[in-house]
């Protein structure tokens, strides 16, 4: 009985140790995947800024062209900065605000 408990305990310790080793690479892959998708969306919005501006007009957003450029630029360039890891704290705030409004 004591050997079975030790065996399960050792298996659990190995599971926890392997999970701790894989935590950083998993979070990095998740970060790159999410912000790459956001970069592609921002790039698409910048390529079709007229449609985005027209959509903002239908929503009643003031200064639709300015806001379209602002939100698209934040999505596109902010996500690149977050993928690379530059200015993460400064970039995360406007990106979070843009995503909250969206």
C-alpha positions in Angstrom: 0.0 0.0 0.0 2.8 2.4 0.9 4.6 1.7 -2.4 1.5 2.6 -4.4 1.1 5.9 -2.6 4.8 6.6 -3.2 4.4 5.7 -6.9 1.4 8.1 -7.3 3.2 10.8 -5.4 6.2 10.5 -7.7 4.0 10.5 -10.7 2.3 13.6 -9.5 5.7 15.3 -8.8 6.8 14.5 -12.3 3.6 15.9 -13.7 4.0 19.2 -11.8 7.6 19.5 -12.8 6.9 19.0 -16.5 4.0 21.4 -16.2 6.3 24.1 -14.7 8.8 23.5 -17.5 6.2 23.9 -20.2 4.5 27.0 -18.7 6.8 29.6 -20.3 6.9 28.2 -23.8 3.1 27.7 -23.8 2.5 31.2 -22.7 4.9 32.5 -25.4 3.2 30.5 -28.1 -0.2 31.7 -26.9 1.0 35.3 -26.9 2.5 35.1 -30.4 -0.7 33.5 -31.8 -3.1 35.9 -30.2 -1.2 39.1 -31.1 -0.4 37.8 -34.6 -4.1 37.5 -35.2 -4.6 41.0 -33.9 -1.9 42.3 -36.2 -3.5 40.7 -39.2 -6.9 42.3 -38.2 -5.3 45.7 -37.8 -3.5 45.4 -41.1 -6.8 44.5 -42.8 -8.5 47.5 -41.2 -5.7 49.8 -42.4 -6.0 48.4 -45.9 -9.7 49.0 -46.0 -9.9 52.2 -43.8 -12.9 53.5 -45.8 -15.1 50.6 -44.8 -14.0 50.8 -41.2 -14.7 54.5 -41.2 -18.2 53.9 -42.7 -18.9 51.3 -40.1 -17.9 53.8 -37.4 -20.3 56.3 -38.9 -23.2 53.8 -38.6 -22.3 53.3 -35.0 -22.4 57.0 -34.3 -18.8 57.3 -33.2 -17.5 60.9 -33.4 -14.7 61.6 -35.8 -15.0 58.3 -37.5 -12.0 58.6 -39.8 -9.6 59.6 -37.0 -11.0 56.9 -34.7 -10.7 54.3 -37.5 -7.0 55.2 -38.0 -6.4 55.3 -34.3 -7.9 51.9 -33.5 -6.5 50.2 -36.6 -3.0 51.6 -35.8 -3.2 50.5 -32.2 -4.3 47.0 -33.3 -1.6 46.7 -36.0 1.5 48.3 -34.4 0.6 47.6 -30.8 0.4 43.9 -31.4 3.7 43.9 -33.1 5.3 45.6 -30.1 3.7 43.1 -27.8 4.9 40.1 -29.9 8.4 41.5 -29.7 8.1 42.5 -26.1 8.8 46.2 -26.4 6.9 48.8 -24.5 4.5 46.1 -23.2 3.0 48.1 -20.4 2.6 51.3 -22.5 1.1 49.3 -25.4 -1.2 47.1 -23.4 -3.3 50.0 -22.0 -4.5 51.5 -25.4 -4.9 48.0 -26.8 -7.1 46.9 -23.8 -9.2 50.1 -24.2 -9.6 49.5 -27.9 -10.6 45.9 -27.3 -13.0 46.9 -24.5 -14.7 49.4 -26.8 -14.9 46.8 -29.7 
